[in-house]
Amino acid sequence: MKFLKFLILGTLFGIVMAKSEAFSWFRIQEMFRFQSFHMYGIIGTGVTLGVIGVALIKKYKLRDIKGNPILFYPKEKSTARYLIGGTIFGLGWALSGACPGPMVVNIGYGYMAMIIVFVFAIIGTYLFGIIKNKLPH
Amino acid sequence: MLEFIQQPWTSWVSGALIAGIMFLLLFFGQSFGFSSNLRTICSAAGGGKFVKFFDFNWRSQIWNLMFLIGAVLGGFIANQFLSNGQPVQISQNTISDLATLGIAPPTSAQPDELFSIEYMFTLKGFLILAVGGLLVGFGSRYAGGCTSGHAISGLSNLQLPSLIAVIGFFIGGLIMTFVLLPLIL
């Protein structure tokens, strides 16, 4: 079953989000109040190892499991959409204490109120799709 | 050993595991970005008939939906088998600041004042959860990614757009934390 590996990786991701407490509204508040290094340590370690690993993949032209080269596509150049979209995202992140991944981890953990947050995140994405062309990009 | 795992995991161990997950996804021919699932769900639900943005071959994203199902499962496993039942150990300063907003010190991972079943069925409680979700869903697609896609994958590839998005995450987060939350709670 070709999808099993993604199910397992997702499970590991869910366990890490819960055990690192990154899925907690309290931890997100602590981060935005700059009162602990915890969340910065998680993201900082992830990005530091990420930068090194991506550089190595590029340098040695590493290939994936099917033998295809691992390619990275530059993100589309713009400022407005990243800044405005990012700010809207940040407002929601600090309010609900969860970005999309941790939302579903919370649901699995037993916080049923997160179902509302997740359903409305889907609705928010749908609204974006409707008015996408009227927004500055 | 189990007792060791049941403690909260140190930030660098967690960060290293997240980088590991990102690299395994690359090795499996995909990339780490969770919020794409929201668009995929809109498409799978038939949104493509009404809105062009959702008219794409969502079946190519089934791998990511499997990752999502795994994340739910991971949350369940963490709670059932890997938890020592201790509340999150946030700093004393945060506890004091939140007390002024009427949020009691942690007794679990989430505040009852926002995430209890009773509160979720009050108008205010429902609106906070709903608006929070709407903003995350709208903003992540507008910005083209969330914490995983921009802060982890994008920054790892030294993408300026991702840095701008992450700065945006913090502008929004700080406005909510210091300006809006005191008015809302």
HADDOCK unambig.tbl for C-alpha pairs under 7 A between the chains (distance, minus, plus):
assign (segid A and resid 3 and name CA) (segid B and resid 63 and name CA) 5.79 0.50 0.50
assign (segid A and resid 3 and name CA) (segid B and resid 66 and name CA) 6.71 0.50 0.50
assign (segid A and resid 6 and name CA) (segid B and resid 63 and name CA) 6.05 0.50 0.50
assign (segid A and resid 6 and name CA) (segid B and resid 66 and name CA) 5.90 0.50 0.50
assign (segid A and resid 6 and name CA) (segid B and resid 67 and name CA) 5.06 0.50 0.50
assign (segid A and resid 7 and name CA) (segid B and resid 66 and name CA) 4.98 0.50 0.50
assign (segid A and resid 7 and name CA) (segid B and resid 67 and name CA) 4.86 0.50 0.50
assign (segid A and resid 7 and name CA) (segid B and resid 69 and name CA) 6.70 0.50 0.50
assign (segid A and resid 7 and name CA) (segid B and resid 70 and name CA) 4.61 0.50 0.50
assign (segid A and resid 8 and name CA) (segid B and resid 70 and name CA) 6.20 0.50 0.50
assign (segid A and resid 9 and name CA) (segid B and resid 21 and name CA) 6.54 0.50 0.50
assign (segid A and resid 9 and name CA) (segid B and resid 67 and name CA) 6.50 0.50 0.50
assign (segid A and resid 10 and name CA) (segid B and resid 67 and name CA) 4.06 0.50 0.50
assign (segid A and resid 10 and name CA) (segid B and resid 68 and name CA) 6.08 0.50 0.50
assign (segid A and resid 10 and name CA) (segid B and resid 70 and name CA) 4.14 0.50 0.50
assign (segid A and resid 10 and name CA) (segid B and resid 71 and name CA) 4.64 0.50 0.50
assign (segid A and resid 11 and name CA) (segid B and resid 70 and name CA) 4.04 0.50 0.50
assign (segid A and resid 11 and name CA) (segid B and resid 71 and name CA) 4.73 0.50 0.50
assign (segid A and resid 11 and name CA) (segid B and resid 73 and name CA) 5.74 0.50 0.50
assign (segid A and resid 11 and name CA) (segid B and resid 74 and name CA) 4.13 0.50 0.50
assign (segid A and resid 12 and name CA) (segid B and resid 74 and name CA) 6.15 0.50 0.50
assign (segid A and resid 13 and name CA) (segid B and resid 71 and name CA) 5.97 0.50 0.50
assign (segid A and resid 13 and name CA) (segid B and resid 74 and name CA) 6.92 0.50 0.50
assign (segid A and resid 14 and name CA) (segid B and resid 70 and name CA) 6.99 0.50 0.50
assign (segid A and resid 14 and name CA) (segid B and resid 71 and name CA) 4.08 0.50 0.50
assign (segid A and resid 14 and name CA) (segid B and resid 72 and name CA) 6.49 0.50 0.50
assign (segid A and resid 14 and name CA) (segid B and resid 74 and name CA) 4.12 0.50 0.50
assign (segid A and resid 14 and name CA) (segid B and resid 75 and name CA) 5.11 0.50 0.50
assign (segid A and resid 15 and name CA) (segid B and resid 74 and name CA) 4.60 0.50 0.50
assign (segid A and resid 15 and name CA) (segid B and resid 75 and name CA) 5.69 0.50 0.50
assign (segid A and resid 15 and name CA) (segid B and resid 78 and name CA) 5.36 0.50 0.50
assign (segid A and resid 16 and name CA) (segid B and resid 14 and name CA) 6.07 0.50 0.50
assign (segid A and resid 18 and name CA) (segid B and resid 75 and name CA) 6.18 0.50 0.50
assign (segid A and resid 18 and name CA) (segid B and resid 78 and name CA) 6.38 0.50 0.50
assign (segid A and resid 19 and name CA) (segid B and resid 8 and name CA) 5.20 0.50 0.50
assign (segid A and resid 19 and name CA) (segid B and resid 9 and name CA) 5.52 0.50 0.50
assign (segid A and resid 19 and name CA) (segid B and resid 78 and name CA) 6.83 0.50 0.50
assign (segid A and resid 20 and name CA) (segid B and resid 8 and name CA) 5.81 0.50 0.50
assign (segid A and resid 20 and name CA) (segid B and resid 9 and name CA) 4.92 0.50 0.50
assign (segid A and resid 20 and name CA) (segid B and resid 10 and name CA) 6.65 0.50 0.50
assign (segid A and resid 20 and name CA) (segid B and resid 11 and name CA) 6.52 0.50 0.50
assign (segid A and resid 20 and name CA) (segid B and resid 14 and name CA) 5.95 0.50 0.50
assign (segid A and resid 21 and name CA) (segid B and resid 88 and name CA) 6.85 0.50 0.50
assign (segid A and resid 24 and name CA) (segid B and resid 109 and name CA) 5.33 0.50 0.50
assign (segid A and resid 24 and name CA) (segid B and resid 110 and name CA) 5.70 0.50 0.50
assign (segid A and resid 25 and name CA) (segid B and resid 110 and name CA) 5.82 0.50 0.50
assign (segid A and resid 26 and name CA) (segid B and resid 90 and name CA) 6.99 0.50 0.50
assign (segid A and resid 26 and name CA) (segid B and resid 110 and name CA) 6.60 0.50 0.50
assign (segid A and resid 27 and name CA) (segid B and resid 90 and name CA) 6.59 0.50 0.50
assign (segid A and resid 30 and name CA) (segid B and resid 90 and name CA) 6.94 0.50 0.50
assign (segid A and resid 30 and name CA) (segid B and resid 94 and name CA) 5.69 0.50 0.50
assign (segid A and resid 32 and name CA) (segid B and resid 173 and name CA) 6.45 0.50 0.50
assign (segid A and resid 32 and name CA) (segid B and resid 174 and name CA) 6.06 0.50 0.50
assign (segid A and resid 32 and name CA) (segid B and resid 177 and name CA) 6.86 0.50 0.50
assign (segid A and resid 35 and name CA) (segid B and resid 91 and name CA) 6.56 0.50 0.50
assign (segid A and resid 35 and name CA) (segid B and resid 93 and name CA) 6.68 0.50 0.50
assign (segid A and resid 35 and name CA) (segid B and resid 94 and name CA) 6.55 0.50 0.50
assign (segid A and resid 36 and name CA) (segid B and resid 91 and name CA) 6.53 0.50 0.50
assign (segid A and resid 38 and name CA) (segid B and resid 11 and name CA) 5.70 0.50 0.50
assign (segid A and resid 39 and name CA) (segid B and resid 11 and name CA) 6.97 0.50 0.50
assign (segid A and resid 41 and name CA) (segid B and resid 11 and name CA) 5.17 0.50 0.50
assign (segid A and resid 41 and name CA) (segid B and resid 12 and name CA) 5.92 0.50 0.50
assign (segid A and resid 42 and name CA) (segid B and resid 11 and name CA) 4.56 0.50 0.50
assign (segid A and resid 42 and name CA) (segid B and resid 12 and name CA) 5.58 0.50 0.50
assign (segid A and resid 42 and name CA) (segid B and resid 14 and name CA) 5.89 0.50 0.50
assign (segid A and resid 42 and name CA) (segid B and resid 15 and name CA) 4.15 0.50 0.50
assign (segid A and resid 43 and name CA) (segid B and resid 15 and name CA) 5.92 0.50 0.50
assign (segid A and resid 45 and name CA) (segid B and resid 12 and name CA) 5.62 0.50 0.50
assign (segid A and resid 45 and name CA) (segid B and resid 15 and name CA) 4.84 0.50 0.50
assign (segid A and resid 45 and name CA) (segid B and resid 16 and name CA) 6.04 0.50 0.50
assign (segid A and resid 46 and name CA) (segid B and resid 15 and name CA) 4.28 0.50 0.50
assign (segid A and resid 46 and name CA) (segid B and resid 16 and name CA) 5.45 0.50 0.50
assign (segid A and resid 46 and name CA) (segid B and resid 18 and name CA) 5.95 0.50 0.50
assign (segid A and resid 46 and name CA) (segid B and resid 19 and name CA) 4.84 0.50 0.50
assign (segid A and resid 46 and name CA) (segid B and resid 152 and name CA) 6.58 0.50 0.50
assign (segid A and resid 47 and name CA) (segid B and resid 152 and name CA) 5.57 0.50 0.50
assign (segid A and resid 47 and name CA) (segid B and resid 155 and name CA) 6.50 0.50 0.50
assign (segid A and resid 47 and name CA) (segid B and resid 156 and name CA) 5.36 0.50 0.50
assign (segid A and resid 49 and name CA) (segid B and resid 16 and name CA) 6.95 0.50 0.50
assign (segid A and resid 49 and name CA) (segid B and resid 19 and name CA) 6.31 0.50 0.50
assign (segid A and resid 50 and name CA) (segid B and resid 19 and name CA) 5.66 0.50 0.50
assign (segid A and resid 50 and name CA) (segid B and resid 156 and name CA) 4.68 0.50 0.50
assign (segid A and resid 51 and name CA) (segid B and resid 156 and name CA) 4.13 0.50 0.50
assign (segid A and resid 51 and name CA) (segid B and resid 157 and name CA) 6.18 0.50 0.50
assign (segid A and resid 54 and name CA) (segid B and resid 156 and name CA) 6.55 0.50 0.50
assign (segid A and resid 54 and name CA) (segid B and resid 157 and name CA) 6.32 0.50 0.50
assign (segid A and resid 64 and name CA) (segid B and resid 26 and name CA) 6.89 0.50 0.50
assign (segid A and resid 64 and name CA) (segid B and resid 27 and name CA) 4.39 0.50 0.50
assign (segid A and resid 64 and name CA) (segid B and resid 28 and name CA) 5.98 0.50 0.50
assign (segid A and resid 64 and name CA) (segid B and resid 29 and name CA) 5.75 0.50 0.50
assign (segid A and resid 65 and name CA) (segid B and resid 27 and name CA) 5.74 0.50 0.50
assign (segid A and resid 65 and name CA) (segid B and resid 28 and name CA) 5.63 0.50 0.50
assign (segid A and resid 70 and name CA) (segid B and resid 26 and name CA) 6.82 0.50 0.50
assign (segid A and resid 74 and name CA) (segid B and resid 159 and name CA) 6.92 0.50 0.50
assign (segid A and resid 75 and name CA) (segid B and resid 159 and name CA) 6.89 0.50 0.50
assign (segid A and resid 75 and name CA) (segid B and resid 161 and name CA) 6.54 0.50 0.50
assign (segid A and resid 77 and name CA) (segid B and resid 161 and name CA) 6.60 0.50 0.50
assign (segid A and resid 78 and name CA) (segid B and resid 161 and name CA) 6.87 0.50 0.50
assign (segid A and resid 79 and name CA) (segid B and resid 161 and name CA) 6.99 0.50 0.50
assign (segid A and resid 79 and name CA) (segid B and resid 164 and name CA) 6.96 0.50 0.50
assign (segid A and resid 81 and name CA) (segid B and resid 142 and name CA) 6.13 0.50 0.50
assign (segid A and resid 81 and name CA) (segid B and resid 143 and name CA) 5.50 0.50 0.50
assign (segid A and resid 82 and name CA) (segid B and resid 143 and name CA) 4.45 0.50 0.50
assign (segid A and resid 82 and name CA) (segid B and resid 161 and name CA) 6.43 0.50 0.50
assign (segid A and resid 82 and name CA) (segid B and resid 164 and name CA) 5.90 0.50 0.50
assign (segid A and resid 82 and name CA) (segid B and resid 165 and name CA) 4.53 0.50 0.50
assign (segid A and resid 83 and name CA) (segid B and resid 164 and name CA) 5.82 0.50 0.50
assign (segid A and resid 83 and name CA) (segid B and resid 165 and name CA) 5.39 0.50 0.50
assign (segid A and resid 83 and name CA) (segid B and resid 168 and name CA) 4.77 0.50 0.50
assign (segid A and resid 84 and name CA) (segid B and resid 168 and name CA) 6.67 0.50 0.50
assign (segid A and resid 85 and name CA) (segid B and resid 139 and name CA) 4.43 0.50 0.50
assign (segid A and resid 85 and name CA) (segid B and resid 140 and name CA) 6.46 0.50 0.50
assign (segid A and resid 85 and name CA) (segid B and resid 142 and name CA) 4.73 0.50 0.50
assign (segid A and resid 85 and name CA) (segid B and resid 143 and name CA) 4.27 0.50 0.50
assign (segid A and resid 86 and name CA) (segid B and resid 139 and name CA) 5.95 0.50 0.50
assign (segid A and resid 86 and name CA) (segid B and resid 140 and name CA) 6.80 0.50 0.50
assign (segid A and resid 86 and name CA) (segid B and resid 143 and name CA) 5.39 0.50 0.50
assign (segid A and resid 86 and name CA) (segid B and resid 165 and name CA) 4.73 0.50 0.50
assign (segid A and resid 86 and name CA) (segid B and resid 166 and name CA) 6.54 0.50 0.50
assign (segid A and resid 86 and name CA) (segid B and resid 168 and name CA) 4.18 0.50 0.50
assign (segid A and resid 86 and name CA) (segid B and resid 169 and name CA) 4.73 0.50 0.50
assign (segid A and resid 87 and name CA) (segid B and resid 168 and name CA) 4.20 0.50 0.50
assign (segid A and resid 87 and name CA) (segid B and resid 169 and name CA) 5.02 0.50 0.50
assign (segid A and resid 87 and name CA) (segid B and resid 171 and name CA) 5.67 0.50 0.50
assign (segid A and resid 87 and name CA) (segid B and resid 172 and name CA) 4.14 0.50 0.50
assign (segid A and resid 88 and name CA) (segid B and resid 135 and name CA) 5.72 0.50 0.50
assign (segid A and resid 88 and name CA) (segid B and resid 136 and name CA) 6.96 0.50 0.50
assign (segid A and resid 88 and name CA) (segid B and resid 139 and name CA) 4.81 0.50 0.50
assign (segid A and resid 88 and name CA) (segid B and resid 172 and name CA) 6.01 0.50 0.50
assign (segid A and resid 89 and name CA) (segid B and resid 135 and name CA) 5.63 0.50 0.50
assign (segid A and resid 89 and name CA) (segid B and resid 136 and name CA) 4.52 0.50 0.50
assign (segid A and resid 89 and name CA) (segid B and resid 139 and name CA) 4.18 0.50 0.50
assign (segid A and resid 89 and name CA) (segid B and resid 140 and name CA) 5.62 0.50 0.50
assign (segid A and resid 89 and name CA) (segid B and resid 169 and name CA) 5.99 0.50 0.50
assign (segid A and resid 89 and name CA) (segid B and resid 172 and name CA) 6.87 0.50 0.50
assign (segid A and resid 90 and name CA) (segid B and resid 168 and name CA) 6.75 0.50 0.50
assign (segid A and resid 90 and name CA) (segid B and resid 169 and name CA) 3.94 0.50 0.50
assign (segid A and resid 90 and name CA) (segid B and resid 170 and name CA) 5.97 0.50 0.50
assign (segid A and resid 90 and name CA) (segid B and resid 171 and name CA) 6.84 0.50 0.50
assign (segid A and resid 90 and name CA) (segid B and resid 172 and name CA) 4.11 0.50 0.50
assign (segid A and resid 90 and name CA) (segid B and resid 173 and name CA) 4.37 0.50 0.50
assign (segid A and resid 91 and name CA) (segid B and resid 135 and name CA) 6.75 0.50 0.50
assign (segid A and resid 91 and name CA) (segid B and resid 172 and name CA) 4.33 0.50 0.50
assign (segid A and resid 91 and name CA) (segid B and resid 173 and name CA) 4.94 0.50 0.50
assign (segid A and resid 91 and name CA) (segid B and resid 175 and name CA) 6.99 0.50 0.50
assign (segid A and resid 91 and name CA) (segid B and resid 176 and name CA) 5.29 0.50 0.50
assign (segid A and resid 92 and name CA) (segid B and resid 132 and name CA) 4.30 0.50 0.50
assign (segid A and resid 92 and name CA) (segid B and resid 133 and name CA) 6.38 0.50 0.50
assign (segid A and resid 92 and name CA) (segid B and resid 135 and name CA) 4.72 0.50 0.50
assign (segid A and resid 92 and name CA) (segid B and resid 136 and name CA) 4.85 0.50 0.50
assign (segid A and resid 93 and name CA) (segid B and resid 132 and name CA) 6.92 0.50 0.50
assign (segid A and resid 93 and name CA) (segid B and resid 136 and name CA) 6.23 0.50 0.50
assign (segid A and resid 93 and name CA) (segid B and resid 173 and name CA) 6.56 0.50 0.50
assign (segid A and resid 94 and name CA) (segid B and resid 173 and name CA) 5.00 0.50 0.50
assign (segid A and resid 94 and name CA) (segid B and resid 176 and name CA) 6.06 0.50 0.50
assign (segid A and resid 94 and name CA) (segid B and resid 177 and name CA) 6.30 0.50 0.50
assign (segid A and resid 95 and name CA) (segid B and resid 132 and name CA) 5.44 0.50 0.50
assign (segid A and resid 95 and name CA) (segid B and resid 176 and name CA) 6.59 0.50 0.50
assign (segid A and resid 96 and name CA) (segid B and resid 129 and name CA) 6.16 0.50 0.50
assign (segid A and resid 96 and name CA) (segid B and resid 132 and name CA) 4.94 0.50 0.50
assign (segid A and resid 96 and name CA) (segid B and resid 133 and name CA) 6.88 0.50 0.50
assign (segid A and resid 99 and name CA) (segid B and resid 136 and name CA) 6.70 0.50 0.50
assign (segid A and resid 99 and name CA) (segid B and resid 147 and name CA) 6.95 0.50 0.50
assign (segid A and resid 100 and name CA) (segid B and resid 34 and name CA) 6.59 0.50 0.50
assign (segid A and resid 100 and name CA) (segid B and resid 35 and name CA) 5.78 0.50 0.50
assign (segid A and resid 101 and name CA) (segid B and resid 34 and name CA) 5.92 0.50 0.50
assign (segid A and resid 104 and name CA) (segid B and resid 71 and name CA) 6.51 0.50 0.50
assign (segid A and resid 104 and name CA) (segid B and resid 72 and name CA) 5.31 0.50 0.50
assign (segid A and resid 105 and name CA) (segid B and resid 71 and name CA) 5.41 0.50 0.50
assign (segid A and resid 105 and name CA) (segid B and resid 72 and name CA) 4.77 0.50 0.50
assign (segid A and resid 105 and name CA) (segid B and resid 74 and name CA) 6.74 0.50 0.50
assign (segid A and resid 105 and name CA) (segid B and resid 75 and name CA) 4.52 0.50 0.50
assign (segid A and resid 106 and name CA) (segid B and resid 75 and name CA) 6.26 0.50 0.50
assign (segid A and resid 107 and name CA) (segid B and resid 72 and name CA) 6.43 0.50 0.50
assign (segid A and resid 108 and name CA) (segid B and resid 72 and name CA) 4.30 0.50 0.50
assign (segid A and resid 108 and name CA) (segid B and resid 73 and name CA) 5.85 0.50 0.50
assign (segid A and resid 108 and name CA) (segid B and resid 75 and name CA) 4.58 0.50 0.50
assign (segid A and resid 108 and name CA) (segid B and resid 76 and name CA) 4.49 0.50 0.50
assign (segid A and resid 109 and name CA) (segid B and resid 75 and name CA) 4.42 0.50 0.50
assign (segid A and resid 109 and name CA) (segid B and resid 76 and name CA) 4.52 0.50 0.50
assign (segid A and resid 109 and name CA) (segid B and resid 79 and name CA) 5.49 0.50 0.50
assign (segid A and resid 111 and name CA) (segid B and resid 115 and name CA) 6.88 0.50 0.50
assign (segid A and resid 113 and name CA) (segid B and resid 115 and name CA) 5.41 0.50 0.50
assign (segid A and resid 113 and name CA) (segid B and resid 116 and name CA) 6.82 0.50 0.50
assign (segid A and resid 113 and name CA) (segid B and resid 117 and name CA) 6.39 0.50 0.50
assign (segid A and resid 113 and name CA) (segid B and resid 120 and name CA) 6.04 0.50 0.50
assign (segid A and resid 116 and name CA) (segid B and resid 129 and name CA) 6.25 0.50 0.50
assign (segid A and resid 116 and name CA) (segid B and resid 130 and name CA) 6.10 0.50 0.50
assign (segid A and resid 117 and name CA) (segid B and resid 129 and name CA) 5.09 0.50 0.50
assign (segid A and resid 117 and name CA) (segid B and resid 130 and name CA) 5.38 0.50 0.50
assign (segid A and resid 117 and name CA) (segid B and resid 132 and name CA) 6.51 0.50 0.50
assign (segid A and resid 117 and name CA) (segid B and resid 133 and name CA) 4.28 0.50 0.50
assign (segid A and resid 118 and name CA) (segid B and resid 133 and name CA) 5.94 0.50 0.50
assign (segid A and resid 120 and name CA) (segid B and resid 130 and name CA) 5.47 0.50 0.50
assign (segid A and resid 120 and name CA) (segid B and resid 133 and name CA) 4.81 0.50 0.50
assign (segid A and resid 120 and name CA) (segid B and resid 134 and name CA) 4.96 0.50 0.50
assign (segid A and resid 121 and name CA) (segid B and resid 133 and name CA) 4.24 0.50 0.50
assign (segid A and resid 121 and name CA) (segid B and resid 134 and name CA) 4.69 0.50 0.50
assign (segid A and resid 121 and name CA) (segid B and resid 136 and name CA) 5.89 0.50 0.50
assign (segid A and resid 121 and name CA) (segid B and resid 137 and name CA) 3.91 0.50 0.50
assign (segid A and resid 122 and name CA) (segid B and resid 38 and name CA) 5.27 0.50 0.50
assign (segid A and resid 122 and name CA) (segid B and resid 42 and name CA) 6.92 0.50 0.50
assign (segid A and resid 122 and name CA) (segid B and resid 137 and name CA) 5.91 0.50 0.50
assign (segid A and resid 123 and name CA) (segid B and resid 134 and name CA) 6.46 0.50 0.50
assign (segid A and resid 124 and name CA) (segid B and resid 134 and name CA) 4.23 0.50 0.50
assign (segid A and resid 124 and name CA) (segid B and resid 135 and name CA) 6.48 0.50 0.50
assign (segid A and resid 124 and name CA) (segid B and resid 137 and name CA) 4.51 0.50 0.50
assign (segid A and resid 124 and name CA) (segid B and resid 138 and name CA) 4.36 0.50 0.50
assign (segid A and resid 125 and name CA) (segid B and resid 38 and name CA) 6.49 0.50 0.50
assign (segid A and resid 125 and name CA) (segid B and resid 39 and name CA) 6.37 0.50 0.50
assign (segid A and resid 125 and name CA) (segid B and resid 137 and name CA) 4.67 0.50 0.50
assign (segid A and resid 125 and name CA) (segid B and resid 138 and name CA) 4.65 0.50 0.50
assign (segid A and resid 125 and name CA) (segid B and resid 141 and name CA) 6.19 0.50 0.50
assign (segid A and resid 126 and name CA) (segid B and resid 42 and name CA) 6.48 0.50 0.50
assign (segid A and resid 127 and name CA) (segid B and resid 138 and name CA) 6.85 0.50 0.50
assign (segid A and resid 128 and name CA) (segid B and resid 138 and name CA) 5.36 0.50 0.50
assign (segid A and resid 128 and name CA) (segid B and resid 142 and name CA) 6.87 0.50 0.50
assign (segid A and resid 129 and name CA) (segid B and resid 51 and name CA) 6.55 0.50 0.50
assign (segid A and resid 129 and name CA) (segid B and resid 53 and name CA) 5.46 0.50 0.50
assign (segid A and resid 130 and name CA) (segid B and resid 51 and name CA) 6.09 0.50 0.50
